[in-house]
Every structure is written in structure tokens, then in C-alpha cells.
């Protein structure tokens, strides 16, 4: 009998606590929040698919169309995945939450990072989120070009993201930025239309082929990069670090 009374009292206390808990307002475009408050509201909205905190301001994505976003996104991720599959010290992910600093918690369209035990700059938090600056981030910029090339780019630069790729779909343009002395410089295509990563040797992008949707040619170029001497030297450089730590 006493057990039932105690159980009823506990249930009453739990219900009372829920009733007294402050109601969290929903996230809205343009809200100015800290990363902690942003996360509290985001977790309270499980139906929400994507929201980002950029320089302390909330941005919520519109529904994504297939050709201007989903298709080029898939091609870029396939390209990154072929490179990552060949080197276990490197990881690739799609739209992860990245905690950069107090004012920036973003979901880039793709990330490529070096494992922390092999010298990478980002780590996994206890609750499973990326913290710090991954080595390379990619964004598909259809309706979001002004944000991706504005506040988001500044946040990535300030936090030390070493390379940043922006595919401006409507402009049929791919920009590849590399961090140099605290500022981003644009990596240029060689005469064959290739851009080669400065951080991930062998990660070669055939820009004209990617813009034309010729995925077979794109993958041939990255396979050539994987077969290059620079790539082999990079792999050997990562292996001793992972063994000695």
C-alpha cells in the first residue's frame, strides 16, 4: 500500500514539474541566440529538419528542390566519398551539426576531416556532435548564396576551416577557398580544369565535368589523384601519427 502511495506521489511531482517548466519558444528565422539556447530550442522541435546559428542569428532552410540542390549535393558527396573510402584516417559526413563557437552552430552540406588521432582539428563531443573546425566543408548555394559567401564564410575563416567549397548552382560556378595567413584565397583551375586540394593531396576536382553533371569524368579525376605520389606520401604521413598517439 505504501509503495502505491509513493508511486502516486512521484507521478504527481513529475506532472507538476512539467506544468511549471517554462515553455520554450520555437526557433524563428532571424532570432538572435547563443549556441546553448539555440540547441535547447532545436531539441524541442524534433520535426525541424535543418536550422543553423550563423554569427548569432538563426537561419532555417526552405524545402529543397531536386535539381538546384539535391542532385549537385549528391554528386559532391559521391566525389568526397570515393576519396574517403581509400584512406581510413579521413572521415566524411553529410549535414552534421558543427559547433564552431558561441555564435556559430552550423550544418554544412558536407564535411571531410582528418581523424583527431591523426592530427585533425575537430573532435566528437560526448553527445556526438563535431566541435572545432573540420579541414574541409562544402555548401550547395542555390537560394543561400548570399549567406554561404557572407556570414557563413566569415565564420568558417575566423574559426580556421582550412578549405571551403561553394557550388553556386544558378551561376554554374564552383569556388574553392583555401585558408592562407588567416584569409581565404581562391584556388584556380589548371589548364585541364582541375582544382587540387592543398589539405587533402589527391583530392582533385574536374570542375567543368562537375558543372556538366558528368559524374563518371569527375570520379576518374579523383581516382587519378588517389594514384598520385602526393596522395601516397600523405597517407604515409598520417599512419605514424595514429600509431604513436
C-alpha positions in Angstrom: 0.0 0.0 0.0 2.8 2.4 1.0 4.5 1.6 -2.3 1.4 2.6 -4.3 1.2 5.9 -2.4 4.8 6.7 -3.0 4.4 5.9 -6.7 1.4 8.2 -7.0 3.2 11.0 -5.2 6.2 10.6 -7.6 3.9 10.8 -10.6 2.2 13.8 -9.2 5.5 15.5 -8.7 6.6 14.8 -12.2 3.4 16.1 -13.7 3.7 19.2 -11.5 7.3 19.8 -12.7 6.2 19.6 -16.3 3.4 22.0 -15.7 5.7 24.5 -14.1 8.5 24.1 -16.7 9.0 27.3 -18.8 7.6 27.0 -22.3 10.4 27.2 -24.9 9.5 29.5 -27.8 10.1 27.9 -31.3 13.0 28.8 -33.4 12.3 31.5 -35.9 14.3 32.9 -38.8 16.3 36.0 -37.5 16.3 35.0 -33.8 19.5 36.2 -32.1 20.6 33.4 -29.7 23.6 31.9 -28.0 24.5 28.4 -29.1 23.3 27.0 -25.8 19.8 28.5 -26.2 19.8 27.6 -29.9 20.3 23.9 -29.1 17.6 23.9 -26.3 15.0 25.2 -28.8 16.2 23.0 -31.6 16.0 19.8 -29.5 12.4 20.9 -28.5 11.4 20.8 -32.2 12.0 17.2 -33.4 10.0 17.9 -36.6 12.6 20.5 -37.7 15.0 19.2 -40.3 17.6 21.9 -40.5 18.4 25.1 -38.7 21.7 26.9 -38.3 23.1 29.5 -36.0 25.4 31.8 -38.0 27.1 34.7 -36.3 24.4 34.5 -33.5 21.5 34.6 -36.0 19.1 31.7 -36.7 18.6 30.6 -40.3 16.1 27.9 -41.2 16.2 26.2 -44.5 13.4 26.2 -47.0 12.3 22.9 -48.7 15.0 21.7 -51.1 14.3 21.1 -54.8 15.9 18.2 -56.6 17.9 19.8 -59.4 19.1 23.0 -57.8 20.2 21.3 -54.6 19.7 17.5 -54.1 21.3 16.4 -57.3 24.5 18.5 -57.1 24.7 17.7 -53.4 24.7 14.0 -54.3 27.4 14.4 -56.9 29.7 16.3 -54.5 29.2 13.8 -51.7 29.9 10.9 -54.1 33.1 12.6 -55.1 34.2 13.1 -51.5 33.1 9.5 -50.6 35.4 8.0 -53.2 38.3 9.8 -51.8 37.4 9.0 -48.2 36.9 5.3 -49.0 40.6 5.0 -49.9 42.0 6.4 -46.6 40.8 5.3 -43.2 42.4 8.2 -41.4 39.9 10.6 -43.1 36.1 10.8 -42.4 33.3 12.2 -44.5 29.8 13.2 -43.4 26.6 14.8 -44.7 25.0 17.7 -42.9 26.5 17.2 -39.5 26.0 19.8 -36.7 29.3 21.6 -36.3 29.9 23.6 -33.1 32.4 26.2 -34.1 32.0 28.8 -31.3 29.4 30.5 -29.1 27.7 32.2 -32.0 28.0 29.6 -34.8 26.5 26.1 -34.9 26.1 25.1 -38.5 25.1 22.2 -40.7 27.3 22.3 -43.8 26.2 20.1 -46.7 29.3 18.0 -46.4 32.5 17.7 -44.4 35.8 16.0 -44.9 38.0 15.8 -41.9 41.2 14.1 -40.6 40.7 11.9 -37.5 41.8 13.7 -34.4 44.3 10.9 -33.5 45.9 11.5 -36.9 46.3 15.2 -36.3 42.8 16.6 -37.3 41.5 19.8 -35.8 37.9 18.7 -34.9 36.7 16.3 -32.3 33.5 14.5 -31.4 31.7 15.8 -28.3 30.3 13.4 -25.6 26.9 13.9 -27.1 28.1 13.1 -30.6 28.5 16.5 -32.3 31.5 17.8 -34.2 33.4 20.5 -32.3 36.1 22.7 -33.8 36.9 23.3 -37.4 36.9 20.3 -39.8 39.5 20.6 -42.5 37.1 20.9 -45.5 33.5 22.0 -45.7 31.2 22.1 -48.8 28.0 24.0 -49.4 25.5 23.9 -52.2 24.4 27.5 -52.7 21.2 27.9 -54.6 18.9 30.3 -52.7 21.5 30.5 -49.9 24.4 32.0 -51.9 24.4 35.3 -50.0 24.7 33.6 -46.7 27.2 30.9 -47.8 29.5 33.6 -49.2 28.9 36.1 -46.5 28.4 35.5 -42.8 29.0 31.7 -43.1 32.2 32.2 -45.0 33.5 34.7 -42.4 32.6 32.3 -39.5 34.5 29.4 -41.2 37.5 31.6 -41.9 37.7 33.0 -38.4 37.4 29.5 -36.9 40.2 28.1 -39.0 38.3 25.9 -41.6 41.2 25.2 -43.9 39.2 24.7 -47.2 35.7 25.7 -48.2 33.9 24.8 -51.4 30.8 26.7 -52.5 28.9 25.4 -55.6 26.7 28.3 -56.8 24.2 26.3 -58.8 22.4 29.0 -60.6 25.6 30.8 -61.6 27.2 27.5 -62.7 30.3 28.2 -60.6 32.3 26.4 -58.1 34.6 28.4 -55.7 37.2 26.6 -53.7 38.7 28.7 -50.9 41.9 27.8 -49.1 43.0 29.5 -45.8 46.3 31.3 -46.2 47.6 33.6 -43.4 44.2 34.0 -41.9 42.3 34.8 -45.1 40.7 32.8 -47.9 42.3 32.7 -51.3 40.6 31.1 -54.3 42.2 28.0 -55.7 42.4 28.2 -59.5 41.8 25.6 -62.1 44.8 24.2 -64.0 44.7 24.1 -67.8 42.8 20.8 -67.7 40.1 22.3 -65.5 41.3 20.6 -62.3 41.4 22.1 -58.8 43.6 20.2 -56.3 43.2 20.4 -52.6 46.0 21.8 -50.5 45.0 19.9 -47.4 44.0 16.6 -48.9 46.6 15.6 -51.5 44.9 13.6 -54.3 41.5 15.2 -53.8 41.2 16.5 -57.4 38.1 18.1 -58.8 37.3 18.3 -62.5 35.3 21.5 -62.3 33.8 21.5 -65.9 32.8 17.9 -65.5 31.1 18.5 -62.2 29.2 21.5 -63.5 28.1 19.5 -66.6 26.9 16.6 -64.4 29.4 14.2 -65.9 30.0 12.2 -62.7 32.0 9.5 -64.4 34.6 12.0 -65.5 34.6 13.6 -62.0 35.3 10.2 -60.4 38.1 9.4 -62.9 39.8 12.6 -61.9 39.7 11.8 -58.2 40.9 8.3 -58.9 43.9 9.8 -60.7 44.6 11.9 -57.6 44.4 8.8 -55.4 47.0 7.2 -57.6 49.4 10.2 -57.4 52.7 10.2 -55.5 51.4 13.2 -53.4 48.5 11.1 -52.1 50.7 8.2 -51.2 53.0 10.5 -49.2 50.0 12.0 -47.4 48.8 8.5 -46.4 52.2 7.6 -45.0 52.3 10.9 -43.1 49.0 10.1 -41.3 49.8 6.5 -40.4 52.7 7.1 -38.0 50.7 9.8 -36.1 47.8 7.5 -35.5 50.2 4.8 -34.2 52.3 6.9 -32.0 49.5 8.7 -30.1 
